[in-house]
Amino acid sequence: LAEYDLGNLLCEDKTPLDVDRKSEAIDDHLRDIAYECTQQFFKLLWSVRIVRLKKKLIDLLINPSNRLNLRTRFPNQLFDFLIPSQRNLTRWERFARLKGIQNKKKSRKIWDPESKSWRPRWGKDRVDSVKDKWVIEVPENADPYEDQFAKLTKERTERRAKNELQRLRNISRAIKPGQGKCCLAVT
């Protein structure tokens, strides 16, 4: 009772299922049906005429059947209504478009003249890392007893917190009313 559509690489088995069986028996039954359909599908697929063109083998597949458009829906067609429409621009994207700022690709590694090697621009072992600085000059207008390393660490954590707050604001601005929390990305 299976129908094969080689143009769409589709096998549709219309065998009625016996629902009265136990779950293990149903699993075995479904596995057997899938195995038989797959075997028959590949047997039909390899029976299609093969042409040699410039020392390469090419399978000539049959054109997709028109019945597919009327009766069969693929899983990706079932969820077309879930595909979101174009999202709203973030504040930065609006600003960048207004000012004509474009993203320029930067290489991951840059030359470090001190170590005379290529080092990452960001991340672990990056150039100009706070860990590399064993001495930090105290500015003239700063308190001489203030820990400059702690000050840099505090500034970095404040920047991270500000960035996270801005990210959450962008997400809340982009969410449409009634959309819920489904699109929040955890980072």
MDTraj code that builds the backbone (N, CA, C; nanometers):
import mdtraj as md
import numpy as np

residues = "LEU ALA GLU TYR ASP LEU GLY ASN LEU LEU CYS GLU ASP LYS THR PRO LEU ASP VAL ASP ARG LYS SER GLU ALA ILE ASP ASP HIS LEU ARG ASP ILE ALA TYR GLU CYS THR GLN GLN PHE PHE LYS LEU LEU TRP SER VAL ARG ILE VAL ARG LEU LYS LYS LYS LEU ILE ASP LEU LEU ILE ASN PRO SER ASN ARG LEU ASN LEU ARG THR ARG PHE PRO ASN GLN LEU PHE ASP PHE LEU ILE PRO SER GLN ARG ASN LEU THR ARG TRP GLU ARG PHE ALA ARG LEU LYS GLY ILE GLN ASN LYS LYS LYS SER ARG LYS ILE TRP ASP PRO GLU SER LYS SER TRP ARG PRO ARG TRP GLY LYS ASP ARG VAL ASP SER VAL LYS ASP LYS TRP VAL ILE GLU VAL PRO GLU ASN ALA ASP PRO TYR GLU ASP GLN PHE ALA LYS LEU THR LYS GLU ARG THR GLU ARG ARG ALA LYS ASN GLU LEU GLN ARG LEU ARG ASN ILE SER ARG ALA ILE LYS PRO GLY GLN GLY LYS CYS CYS LEU ALA VAL THR".split()
xyz = np.array([
    [0.0805, -0.1203, 0.0000],
    [0.0000, 0.0000, 0.0000],
    [0.0849, 0.1270, 0.0000],
    [0.2146, 0.1134, -0.0171],
    [0.3018, 0.2308, -0.0149],
    [0.3046, 0.2971, -0.1516],
    [0.3112, 0.4301, -0.1507],
    [0.3254, 0.5076, -0.2733],
    [0.4625, 0.5727, -0.2717],
    [0.5303, 0.5705, -0.3884],
    [0.6662, 0.6232, -0.3972],
    [0.6683, 0.7394, -0.4946],
    [0.7349, 0.8467, -0.4546],
    [0.7531, 0.9635, -0.5397],
    [0.9029, 0.9903, -0.5443],
    [0.9698, 0.9392, -0.6477],
    [1.1156, 0.9495, -0.6552],
    [1.1617, 1.0919, -0.6816],
    [1.0788, 1.1723, -0.7472],
    [1.1178, 1.3101, -0.7732],
    [1.1320, 1.3907, -0.6456],
    [1.0465, 1.3633, -0.5479],
    [1.0544, 1.4318, -0.4187],
    [1.1241, 1.3466, -0.3131],
    [1.1763, 1.2303, -0.3537],
    [1.2391, 1.1354, -0.2610],
    [1.1467, 1.1077, -0.1434],
    [1.0244, 1.0656, -0.1762],
    [0.9211, 1.0489, -0.0759],
    [0.8599, 0.9105, -0.0856],
    [0.8413, 0.8484, 0.0292],
    [0.7691, 0.7218, 0.0380],
    [0.6564, 0.7417, 0.1374],
    [0.5336, 0.7117, 0.0955],
    [0.4182, 0.7307, 0.1818],
    [0.3473, 0.5967, 0.1965],
    [0.3513, 0.5431, 0.3184],
    [0.2902, 0.4127, 0.3450],
    [0.1531, 0.4342, 0.4073],
    [0.0512, 0.3770, 0.3448],
    [-0.0856, 0.3968, 0.3922],
    [-0.1413, 0.2719, 0.4582],
    [-0.0520, 0.1882, 0.5087],
    [-0.0952, 0.0675, 0.5780],
    [-0.1595, 0.1066, 0.7106],
    [-0.2806, 0.0561, 0.7386],
    [-0.3428, 0.0899, 0.8674],
    [-0.2651, 0.0256, 0.9825],
    [-0.2496, 0.0999, 1.0904],
    [-0.1753, 0.0501, 1.2060],
    [-0.2678, -0.0257, 1.2995],
    [-0.2129, -0.1302, 1.3598],
    [-0.2865, -0.2072, 1.4592],
    [-0.2576, -0.1448, 1.5956],
    [-0.3506, -0.0680, 1.6469],
    [-0.3294, 0.0080, 1.7701],
    [-0.3441, -0.0795, 1.8938],
    [-0.4039, -0.1977, 1.8808],
    [-0.4299, -0.2823, 1.9969],
    [-0.3049, -0.3518, 2.0496],
    [-0.1946, -0.3447, 1.9783],
    [-0.0723, -0.4119, 2.0220],
    [-0.0092, -0.3390, 2.1398],
    [0.0823, -0.4098, 2.2084],
    [0.1587, -0.3464, 2.3159],
    [0.2612, -0.2521, 2.2540],
    [0.3152, -0.1616, 2.3351],
    [0.4049, -0.0583, 2.2824],
    [0.5309, -0.1185, 2.2206],
    [0.5865, -0.2264, 2.2812],
    [0.7060, -0.2885, 2.2239],
    [0.6737, -0.3522, 2.0891],
    [0.5576, -0.4148, 2.0800],
    [0.5172, -0.4786, 1.9550],
    [0.4917, -0.3731, 1.8471],
    [0.4351, -0.2598, 1.8866],
    [0.4110, -0.1525, 1.7894],
    [0.5434, -0.0986, 1.7377],
    [0.6415, -0.0820, 1.8284],
    [0.7731, -0.0335, 1.7860],
    [0.8361, -0.1290, 1.6855],
    [0.8296, -0.2593, 1.7151],
    [0.8853, -0.3583, 1.6223],
    [0.8110, -0.3552, 1.4887],
    [0.6792, -0.3447, 1.4952],
    [0.5973, -0.3409, 1.3742],
    [0.6326, -0.2182, 1.2887],
    [0.6446, -0.1023, 1.3533],
    [0.6802, 0.0196, 1.2802],
    [0.8204, 0.0097, 1.2211],
    [0.9117, -0.0515, 1.2952],
    [1.0481, -0.0683, 1.2452],
    [1.0483, -0.1580, 1.1216],
    [0.9690, -0.2646, 1.1245],
    [0.9606, -0.3542, 1.0090],
    [0.9026, -0.2825, 0.8866],
    [0.7963, -0.2059, 0.9089],
    [0.7348, -0.1323, 0.7978],
    [0.8342, -0.0323, 0.7390],
    [0.9047, 0.0402, 0.8270],
    [1.0022, 0.1388, 0.7797],
    [1.1143, 0.0706, 0.7025],
    [1.1581, -0.0461, 0.7498],
    [1.2648, -0.1195, 0.6821],
    [1.2205, -0.1633, 0.5428],
    [1.1000, -0.2199, 0.5340],
    [1.0496, -0.2665, 0.4045],
    [1.0321, -0.1497, 0.3068],
    [0.9763, -0.0394, 0.3551],
    [0.9560, 0.0773, 0.2681],
    [1.0893, 0.1339, 0.2209],
    [1.1871, 0.1382, 0.3107],
    [1.3183, 0.1910, 0.2734],
    [1.3849, 0.1017, 0.1700],
    [1.3772, -0.0304, 0.1906],
    [1.4357, -0.1242, 0.0950],
    [1.3730, -0.1062, -0.0430],
    [1.2407, -0.1013, -0.0468],
    [1.1705, -0.0870, -0.1740],
    [1.2018, 0.0479, -0.2388],
    [1.2109, 0.1529, -0.1562],
    [1.2408, 0.2861, -0.2077],
    [1.3777, 0.2883, -0.2746],
    [1.4789, 0.2307, -0.2077],
    [1.6126, 0.2316, -0.2670],
    [1.6206, 0.1391, -0.3880],
    [1.5445, 0.0317, -0.3880],
    [1.5413, -0.0554, -0.5055],
    [1.4874, 0.0222, -0.6254],
    [1.3804, 0.0990, -0.6044],
    [1.3253, 0.1813, -0.7121],
    [1.4207, 0.2945, -0.7505],
    [1.4866, 0.3521, -0.6511],
    [1.5773, 0.4636, -0.6770],
    [1.6951, 0.4194, -0.7622],
    [1.7501, 0.3007, -0.7339],
    [1.8658, 0.2537, -0.8105],
    [1.8261, 0.1931, -0.9445],
    [1.6956, 0.1749, -0.9662],
    [1.6521, 0.1263, -1.0973],
    [1.6364, 0.2410, -1.1979],
    [1.6486, 0.3641, -1.1512],
    [1.6394, 0.4804, -1.2401],
    [1.7615, 0.4820, -1.3308],
    [1.7416, 0.5295, -1.4536],
    [1.8476, 0.5289, -1.5532],
    [1.9635, 0.6179, -1.5094],
    [2.0859, 0.5688, -1.5266],
    [2.2073, 0.6418, -1.4913],
    [2.2800, 0.6783, -1.6199],
    [2.3255, 0.8018, -1.6303],
    [2.3929, 0.8511, -1.7504],
    [2.5352, 0.8895, -1.7132],
    [2.6305, 0.8582, -1.8038],
    [2.7694, 0.8981, -1.7811],
    [2.7941, 1.0264, -1.8600],
    [2.8336, 1.1321, -1.7888],
    [2.8562, 1.2613, -1.8512],
    [2.9899, 1.3155, -1.8027],
    [3.0860, 1.3263, -1.8943],
    [3.2209, 1.3745, -1.8636],
    [3.2831, 1.2951, -1.7488],
    [3.2796, 1.1648, -1.7608],
    [3.3392, 1.0712, -1.6653],
    [3.2761, 1.0771, -1.5262],
    [3.1520, 1.1258, -1.5175],
    [3.0816, 1.1277, -1.3900],
    [2.9469, 1.0610, -1.4095],
    [2.9053, 0.9844, -1.3089],
    [2.7755, 0.9195, -1.3152],
    [2.6687, 1.0152, -1.2638],
    [2.5609, 1.0248, -1.3371],
    [2.4520, 1.1131, -1.2981],
    [2.3236, 1.0321, -1.2988],
    [2.2476, 1.0412, -1.1894],
    [2.1170, 0.9767, -1.1838],
    [2.0140, 1.0711, -1.2444],
    [1.9342, 1.0182, -1.3335],
    [1.8255, 1.0983, -1.3883],
    [1.7015, 1.0704, -1.3053],
    [1.6683, 1.1603, -1.2162],
    [1.5512, 1.1407, -1.1316],
    [1.4257, 1.1823, -1.2064],
    [1.3194, 1.1210, -1.1675],
    [1.1904, 1.1531, -1.2263],
    [1.1463, 1.2887, -1.1721],
    [1.0738, 1.3649, -1.2537],
    [1.0224, 1.4934, -1.2067],
    [0.9298, 1.4720, -1.0876],
    [0.9280, 1.5657, -0.9942],
    [0.8375, 1.5520, -0.8794],
    [0.6930, 1.5452, -0.9259],
    [0.6161, 1.4632, -0.8589],
    [0.4765, 1.4491, -0.8994],
    [0.3969, 1.5698, -0.8529],
    [0.2936, 1.6014, -0.9281],
    [0.2112, 1.7174, -0.8958],
    [0.1191, 1.6905, -0.7781],
    [0.0958, 1.5634, -0.7475],
    [0.0042, 1.5317, -0.6388],
    [0.0582, 1.5798, -0.5054],
    [0.1910, 1.5998, -0.4983],
    [0.2519, 1.6425, -0.3730],
    [0.2013, 1.7804, -0.3326],
    [0.1815, 1.8669, -0.4301],
    [0.1375, 2.0026, -0.3994],
    [-0.0030, 2.0040, -0.3408],
    [-0.0833, 1.9065, -0.3769],
    [-0.2218, 1.9072, -0.3331],
    [-0.2421, 1.8325, -0.2016],
    [-0.1727, 1.7199, -0.1831],
    [-0.2074, 1.6332, -0.0712],
    [-0.1013, 1.6245, 0.0373],
    [0.0250, 1.6311, 0.0022],
    [0.1301, 1.6042, 0.0990],
    [0.1938, 1.7343, 0.1442],
    [0.2159, 1.7446, 0.2731],
    [0.2845, 1.8616, 0.3273],
    [0.4067, 1.8131, 0.4034],
    [0.5212, 1.8727, 0.3729],
    [0.6430, 1.8391, 0.4444],
    [0.6425, 1.9069, 0.5807],
    [0.7223, 1.8564, 0.6754],
    [0.7235, 1.9168, 0.8090],
    [0.7597, 2.0650, 0.8087],
    [0.8526, 2.1070, 0.7220],
    [0.8879, 2.2491, 0.7224],
    [0.7738, 2.3353, 0.6701],
    [0.6833, 2.2771, 0.5897],
    [0.5686, 2.3530, 0.5431],
    [0.4632, 2.3640, 0.6525],
    [0.4626, 2.2673, 0.7451],
    [0.3638, 2.2701, 0.8518],
    [0.3893, 2.3862, 0.9469],
    [0.5150, 2.4257, 0.9605],
    [0.5494, 2.5265, 1.0595],
    [0.5811, 2.6614, 0.9965],
    [0.5290, 2.6870, 0.8764],
    [0.5522, 2.8159, 0.8122],
    [0.4968, 2.9303, 0.8960],
    [0.3877, 2.9047, 0.9675],
    [0.3272, 3.0114, 1.0453],
    [0.4123, 3.0478, 1.1665],
    [0.5084, 2.9627, 1.2055],
    [0.5936, 2.9931, 1.3196],
    [0.7164, 3.0744, 1.2816],
    [0.7442, 3.0876, 1.1519],
    [0.8611, 3.1633, 1.1094],
    [0.8345, 3.3102, 1.1393],
    [0.9217, 3.3729, 1.2171],
    [0.8936, 3.5103, 1.2581],
    [0.9081, 3.6081, 1.1424],
    [0.8341, 3.7161, 1.1529],
    [0.8493, 3.8215, 1.0535],
    [0.9777, 3.8974, 1.0848],
    [1.0092, 3.9946, 1.0033],
    [1.1343, 4.0671, 1.0205],
    [1.1342, 4.1368, 1.1561],
    [1.2413, 4.1180, 1.2320],
    [1.2477, 4.1721, 1.3676],
    [1.2779, 4.3209, 1.3632],
    [1.2469, 4.3868, 1.4746],
    [1.2765, 4.5295, 1.4858],
    [1.4264, 4.5487, 1.5043],
    [1.4768, 4.6622, 1.4565],
    [1.6188, 4.6923, 1.4715],
    [1.6479, 4.7335, 1.6153],
    [1.7661, 4.6964, 1.6636],
    [1.8089, 4.7409, 1.7954],
    [1.8495, 4.8875, 1.7866],
    [1.8711, 4.9484, 1.9028],
    [1.9119, 5.0892, 1.9029],
    [2.0439, 5.1065, 1.8293],
    [2.1358, 5.0117, 1.8527],
    [2.2661, 5.0231, 1.7864],
    [2.2513, 5.0079, 1.6354],
    [2.1689, 4.9142, 1.5902],
    [2.1504, 4.8936, 1.4467],
    [2.0868, 5.0167, 1.3814],
    [1.9903, 5.0783, 1.4507],
    [1.9306, 5.2016, 1.3974],
    [2.0350, 5.3130, 1.3892],
    [2.1142, 5.3269, 1.4952],
    [2.2181, 5.4300, 1.4987],
    [2.3215, 5.4065, 1.3890],
    [2.3642, 5.2786, 1.3738],
    [2.4651, 5.2456, 1.2731],
    [2.4121, 5.2722, 1.1324],
    [2.2872, 5.2404, 1.1080],
    [2.2290, 5.2661, 0.9758],
    [2.2186, 5.4163, 0.9497],
    [2.1827, 5.4925, 1.0540],
    [2.1709, 5.6372, 1.0408],
    [2.3059, 5.7016, 1.0112],
    [2.4109, 5.6558, 1.0790],
    [2.5442, 5.7134, 1.0628],
    [2.6242, 5.6490, 0.9502],
    [2.5715, 5.5406, 0.8931],
    [2.6430, 5.4736, 0.7845],
    [2.7570, 5.3857, 0.8329],
    [2.7486, 5.3392, 0.9565],
    [2.8533, 5.2530, 1.0121],
    [2.8293, 5.1109, 0.9637],
    [2.9340, 5.0480, 0.9116],
    [2.9219, 4.9103, 0.8646],
    [3.0199, 4.8218, 0.9389],
    [2.9846, 4.6966, 0.9488],
    [3.0690, 4.6009, 1.0189],
    [3.1907, 4.5685, 0.9337],
    [3.3080, 4.5871, 0.9910],
    [3.4317, 4.5529, 0.9214],
    [3.4901, 4.4296, 0.9879],
    [3.5274, 4.3338, 0.9085],
    [3.5847, 4.2110, 0.9620],
    [3.7217, 4.2394, 1.0209],
    [3.7433, 4.1897, 1.1419],
    [3.8739, 4.2017, 1.2051],
    [3.9299, 4.0620, 1.2190],
    [4.0598, 4.0521, 1.2004],
    [4.1217, 3.9208, 1.2159],
    [4.1226, 3.8836, 1.3637],
    [4.1205, 3.7561, 1.3898],
    [4.1152, 3.7073, 1.5282],
    [4.2456, 3.7354, 1.6010],
    [4.3580, 3.7289, 1.5309],
    [4.4882, 3.7461, 1.5958],
    [4.5576, 3.8713, 1.5435],
    [4.6328, 3.9342, 1.6320],
    [4.7119, 4.0513, 1.5940],
    [4.8546, 4.0324, 1.6439],
    [4.9468, 4.1062, 1.5836],
    [5.0882, 4.0941, 1.6180],
    [5.1157, 4.1706, 1.7471],
    [5.1814, 4.1032, 1.8409],
    [5.2197, 4.1654, 1.9667],
    [5.3701, 4.1894, 1.9635],
    [5.4136, 4.3160, 1.9556],
    [5.5574, 4.3423, 1.9448],
    [5.6353, 4.3067, 2.0715],
    [5.5696, 4.3087, 2.1869],
    [5.6404, 4.2763, 2.3109],
    [5.6798, 4.1294, 2.3160],
    [5.5835, 4.0418, 2.2854],
    [5.6137, 3.8983, 2.2900],
    [5.6629, 3.8463, 2.1556],
    [5.6568, 3.9319, 2.0513],
    [5.6981, 3.8951, 1.9155],
    [5.6268, 3.7676, 1.8674],
    [5.4959, 3.7688, 1.8853],
    [5.4155, 3.6549, 1.8404],
    [5.2741, 3.7046, 1.8104],
    [5.1984, 3.6182, 1.7435],
    [5.0590, 3.6480, 1.7143],
    [4.9765, 3.6080, 1.8354],
    [4.8936, 3.7016, 1.8831],
    [4.8103, 3.6746, 1.9999],
    [4.6662, 3.7111, 1.9681],
    [4.5723, 3.6498, 2.0385],
    [4.4309, 3.6808, 2.0126],
    [4.3985, 3.8266, 2.0440],
    [4.3069, 3.8802, 1.9654],
    [4.2623, 4.0177, 1.9871],
    [4.1728, 4.0249, 2.1104],
    [4.0984, 3.9158, 2.1378],
    [4.0096, 3.9103, 2.2538],
    [4.0152, 3.7701, 2.3116],
    [3.9612, 3.7528, 2.4303],
    [3.9565, 3.6210, 2.4927],
    [4.0815, 3.5896, 2.5723],
    [4.1057, 3.4614, 2.5915],
    [4.2181, 3.4166, 2.6726],
    [4.3509, 3.4543, 2.6059],
    [4.4481, 3.4959, 2.6870],
    [4.5826, 3.5347, 2.6415],
    [4.5788, 3.6492, 2.5410],
    [4.4825, 3.7400, 2.5546],
    [4.4704, 3.8494, 2.4586],
    [4.5792, 3.9543, 2.4805],
    [4.5981, 4.0351, 2.3788],
    [4.6949, 4.1442, 2.3853],
    [4.6404, 4.2515, 2.4793],
    [4.7271, 4.3174, 2.5515],
    [4.6918, 4.4241, 2.6459],
    [4.5964, 4.3756, 2.7540],
    [4.6123, 4.2536, 2.7962],
    [4.5306, 4.2011, 2.9040],
    [4.5765, 4.2616, 3.0361],
    [4.4848, 4.2734, 3.1301],
    [4.5203, 4.3257, 3.2623],
    [4.6209, 4.2331, 3.3290],
    [4.6122, 4.1044, 3.2996],
    [4.7041, 4.0074, 3.3600],
    [4.8476, 4.0302, 3.3137],
    [4.8655, 4.0840, 3.1928],
    [5.0003, 4.1082, 3.1410],
    [5.0667, 4.2286, 3.2072],
    [4.9856, 4.3190, 3.2597],
    [5.0400, 4.4413, 3.3186],
    [5.0789, 4.4131, 3.4634],
    [5.2053, 4.4177, 3.4917],
    [5.2484, 4.3960, 3.6293],
    [5.2652, 4.5277, 3.7022],
    [5.2588, 4.6385, 3.6266],
    [5.2657, 4.7713, 3.6859],
    [5.1682, 4.8608, 3.6107],
    [5.0917, 4.9398, 3.6846],
    [5.0007, 5.0359, 3.6234],
    [5.0351, 5.1732, 3.6798],
    [5.0537, 5.2670, 3.5909],
    [5.0882, 5.4018, 3.6326],
    [4.9685, 5.4680, 3.6994],
    [4.9922, 5.5358, 3.8100],
    [4.8853, 5.6054, 3.8813],
    [4.8699, 5.7444, 3.8198],
    [4.7496, 5.7793, 3.7744],
    [4.7299, 5.9128, 3.7174],
    [4.7535, 6.0216, 3.8229],
    [4.7865, 6.1417, 3.7761],
    [4.8189, 6.2513, 3.8677],
    [4.7006, 6.2918, 3.9540],
    [4.5803, 6.2901, 3.8961],
    [4.4639, 6.3367, 3.9706],
    [4.3994, 6.2266, 4.0547],
    [4.4552, 6.1046, 4.0557],
    [4.3964, 5.9931, 4.1297],
    [4.4579, 5.9820, 4.2686],
    [4.3871, 5.9110, 4.3544],
    [4.4365, 5.8849, 4.4898],
    [4.5544, 5.7883, 4.4796],
    [4.6703, 5.8221, 4.5350],
    [4.7872, 5.7343, 4.5210],
    [4.7735, 5.6015, 4.5953],
    [4.6809, 5.5939, 4.6902],
    [4.6649, 5.4702, 4.7674],
    [4.5534, 5.3808, 4.7119],
    [4.4930, 5.4225, 4.6025],
    [4.3860, 5.3427, 4.5420],
    [4.4473, 5.2310, 4.4581],
    [4.3909, 5.1119, 4.4687],
    [4.4410, 4.9964, 4.3936],
    [4.3953, 5.0089, 4.2477],
    [4.4900, 5.0305, 4.1576],
    [4.4571, 5.0504, 4.0163],
    [4.4086, 4.9210, 3.9507],
    [4.4596, 4.8068, 3.9971],
    [4.4143, 4.6784, 3.9419],
    [4.2682, 4.6538, 3.9780],
    [4.2328, 4.6820, 4.1036],
    [4.0934, 4.6651, 4.1462],
    [4.0030, 4.7618, 4.0704],
    [4.0543, 4.8820, 4.0447],
    [3.9768, 4.9811, 3.9701],
    [3.9489, 4.9321, 3.8281],
    [4.0513, 4.8756, 3.7610],
    [4.0314, 4.8217, 3.6258],
    [3.9320, 4.7059, 3.6257],
    [3.9439, 4.6175, 3.7263],
    [3.8521, 4.5033, 3.7362],
    [3.7094, 4.5514, 3.7571],
    [3.6928, 4.6515, 3.8446],
    [3.5593, 4.7055, 3.8714],
    [3.5006, 4.7686, 3.7451],
    [3.5816, 4.8447, 3.6717],
    [3.5336, 4.9061, 3.5469],
    [3.4908, 4.7995, 3.4465],
    [3.5681, 4.6908, 3.4398],
    [3.5349, 4.5840, 3.3455],
    [3.4028, 4.5171, 3.3835],
    [3.3814, 4.4892, 3.5125],
    [3.2551, 4.4269, 3.5541],
    [3.1380, 4.5221, 3.5320],
    [3.1600, 4.6528, 3.5528],
    [3.0533, 4.7498, 3.5266],
    [3.0188, 4.7546, 3.3782],
    [3.1198, 4.7472, 3.2923],
    [3.0939, 4.7453, 3.1478],
    [3.0143, 4.6214, 3.1089],
    [3.0502, 4.5080, 3.1684],
    [2.9767, 4.3847, 3.1378],
    [2.8317, 4.3950, 3.1829],
    [2.8096, 4.4486, 3.3035],
    [2.6733, 4.4623, 3.3544],
    [2.5925, 4.5578, 3.2671],
    [2.6545, 4.6679, 3.2256],
    [2.5860, 4.7645, 3.1398],
    [2.5513, 4.7015, 3.0054],
    [2.6434, 4.6229, 2.9510],
    [2.6196, 4.5557, 2.8231],
    [2.5051, 4.4556, 2.8357],
    [2.5018, 4.3812, 2.9465],
    [2.3945, 4.2832, 2.9676],
    [2.2600, 4.3537, 2.9816],
    [2.2574, 4.4650, 3.0548],
    [2.1344, 4.5416, 3.0698],
    [2.0858, 4.5931, 2.9343],
    [2.1778, 4.6416, 2.8537],
    [2.1406, 4.6909, 2.7208],
    [2.0896, 4.5776, 2.6326],
    [2.1514, 4.4589, 2.6449],
    [2.1066, 4.3427, 2.5676],
    [1.9634, 4.3065, 2.6048],
    [1.9337, 4.3053, 2.7351],
    [1.7981, 4.2725, 2.7795],
    [1.6974, 4.3788, 2.7345],
    [1.7384, 4.5055, 2.7352],
    [1.6497, 4.6113, 2.6854],
    [1.6207, 4.5924, 2.5373],
    [1.7227, 4.5562, 2.4611],
    [1.7024, 4.5321, 2.3178],
    [1.6057, 4.4175, 2.2957],
    [1.6198, 4.3114, 2.3750],
    [1.5296, 4.1964, 2.3604],
    [1.3874, 4.2376, 2.3943],
    [1.3705, 4.3108, 2.5055],
    [1.2352, 4.3511, 2.5443],
    [1.1746, 4.4467, 2.4416],
    [1.2564, 4.5274, 2.3767],
    [1.2070, 4.6179, 2.2735],
    [1.1686, 4.5405, 2.1476],
    [1.2397, 4.4305, 2.1206],
    [1.2145, 4.3537, 1.9983],
    [1.0958, 4.2597, 2.0124],
    [1.0614, 4.2219, 2.1370],
    [0.9494, 4.1296, 2.1581],
    [0.8186, 4.2036, 2.1325],
    [0.7337, 4.1410, 2.0538],
    [0.6039, 4.2002, 2.0265],
    [0.5095, 4.1664, 2.1416],
    [0.4074, 4.2479, 2.1642],
    [0.3125, 4.2179, 2.2720],
    [0.2449, 4.0830, 2.2484],
    [0.2373, 4.0031, 2.3531],
    [0.1746, 3.8717, 2.3441],
    [0.2662, 3.7630, 2.2945],
    [0.3910, 3.7964, 2.2635],
    [0.4835, 3.6957, 2.2114],
    [0.5386, 3.6081, 2.3229],
    [0.5481, 3.6610, 2.4438],
    [0.5948, 3.5817, 2.5567],
    [0.7450, 3.5777, 2.5663],
    [0.7933, 3.4803, 2.6436],
    [0.9363, 3.4708, 2.6713],
    [1.0046, 3.3659, 2.5857],
    [0.9412, 3.3204, 2.4804],
    [0.9943, 3.2081, 2.4032],
    [1.1218, 3.2422, 2.3286],
    [1.1464, 3.3684, 2.3018],
    [1.2600, 3.4017, 2.2169],
    [1.3795, 3.4541, 2.2952],
    [1.3775, 3.4481, 2.4293],
    [1.4914, 3.4959, 2.5068],
    [1.6076, 3.4007, 2.4909],
    [1.7221, 3.4548, 2.4547],
    [1.8424, 3.3736, 2.4393],
    [1.9242, 3.3834, 2.5665],
    [1.9567, 3.2699, 2.6236],
    [2.0353, 3.2681, 2.7463],
    [2.1816, 3.2704, 2.7090],
    [2.2550, 3.3667, 2.7659],
    [2.3987, 3.3743, 2.7383],
    [2.4762, 3.3782, 2.8670],
])
top = md.Topology()
chain = top.add_chain()
for i, resn in enumerate(residues, 1):
    res = top.add_residue(resn, chain, resSeq=i)
    for name in ("N", "CA", "C"):
        top.add_atom(name, md.element.get_by_symbol(name[0]), res)
traj = md.Trajectory(xyz[None], top)
